[in-house]
């Protein structure tokens, strides 16, 4: 269900429906976390991603007067995009499978869904990737603001 909803996110021609399909995809991912007995991650997924990020995205779309209905900008040929995306996905899967072929991750001694163990692991062993990800998200935010600003001397059209 999550994969189908994620496919609908990137294939729908209406931006608001893409946001709503994103809610379904992230909710299904929270269900996967529940099946894996990671209740903390499931609730964090629902509260942060479904509850905050998607609502923020939908408000941003509605407040920027983006086209809500069908958009001619999104009616491009999909076959090249599918081929490039599928090829990139298969290439990434092959590289990851080859890189981690002989890796073993021991999971003994940790109870599933243990918030203390998760916090200890995230902020000790994964502190650097966590900080790099925060810088990457900040750069994406600054880039989005820079792209959305009008050029110097231009006026934004009011409709």
Secondary structure by P-SEA (a helix, b strand, c coil): caaaaaaaaaccccaaaaaaaaaaaaaaaaaaaaaacaaaaaaaaaacccccaaaaaaaaaaaacccccccccccccaaaaaaaaaaaaaaaaaaaaaaaccbbbbccccccccaaaaaaaaaccaaaaaaaaaaaaaaaaaaaaaaaccccccccccc
